[in-house]
Amino acid sequence: MEILWNGVPREISGGITVAEFLAACGMKPEAVVVELNDEITGAEELCRRLNAGDRLNAFRIVAGG
């Protein structure tokens, strides 16, 4: 099935959760802000299974000083 990942179409296998997808992309869920279908998500949404057509964006948290 296809989702939009950071604005780019991406084929993924069905049944994968947001957390599993992020891990497969080398991202730690606790180190990113996740936007799913135009809404910023909380930790409870990481267990949500992705569906065809979902729009998923992740923004890395960077600290400066």
TIPAVO-286778 format. One record per residue (C-alpha): residue in three letters; z, x, y. Coordinates in steps of 0.05 Angstrom, whole numbers, padded with zeros to 5 digits, always signed. Example, Ala and Ser with C-alpha at 12.3 -4.5 7.8 and 13.67 -1.06 7.14 Angstrom:
BEGIN
ALA+00156+00246-00090/SER+00143+00273-00021/
//
This chain:
BEGIN
MET+00000+00000+00000/GLU-00010+00022+00072/ILE+00041+00029+00128/LEU+00036+00059+00197/TRP+00077+00123+00200/ASN+00086+00149+00271/GLY+00022+00112+00289/VAL-00020+00140+00232/PRO-00040+00098+00171/ARG-00007+00125+00108/GLU-00013+00104+00035/ILE+00053+00099-00001/SER+00075+00072-00069/GLY+00106+00003-00070/GLY+00181-00006-00076/ILE+00201+00055-00035/THR+00259+00048+00014/VAL+00261+00074+00085/ALA+00311+00128+00064/GLU+00268+00150+00005/PHE+00206+00154+00049/LEU+00242+00195+00101/ALA+00268+00243+00047/ALA+00198+00250+00019/CYS+00176+00270+00089/GLY+00231+00323+00093/MET+00274+00284+00142/LYS+00348+00271+00138/PRO+00363+00199+00158/GLU+00426+00221+00196/ALA+00384+00268+00239/VAL+00332+00217+00263/VAL+00328+00152+00301/VAL+00286+00103+00260/GLU+00244+00047+00290/LEU+00218-00005+00241/ASN+00168-00057+00264/ASP+00184-00042+00338/GLU+00259-00048+00329/ILE+00310+00009+00328/THR+00346+00004+00262/GLY+00417+00019+00240/ALA+00441+00054+00177/GLU+00440-00012+00139/GLU+00364-00015+00145/LEU+00355+00051+00108/CYS+00361+00014+00042/ARG+00306-00035+00061/ARG+00243-00032+00020/LEU+00179-00019+00059/ASN+00124-00071+00057/ALA+00050-00066+00068/GLY+00035-00066+00143/ASP+00104-00041+00164/ARG+00105+00003+00225/LEU+00154+00061+00217/ASN+00170+00113+00269/ALA+00222+00168+00267/PHE+00247+00210+00325/ARG+00286+00274+00312/ILE+00352+00280+00348/VAL+00354+00345+00387/ALA+00415+00371+00424/GLY+00410+00417+00483/GLY+00458+00456+00522/
//
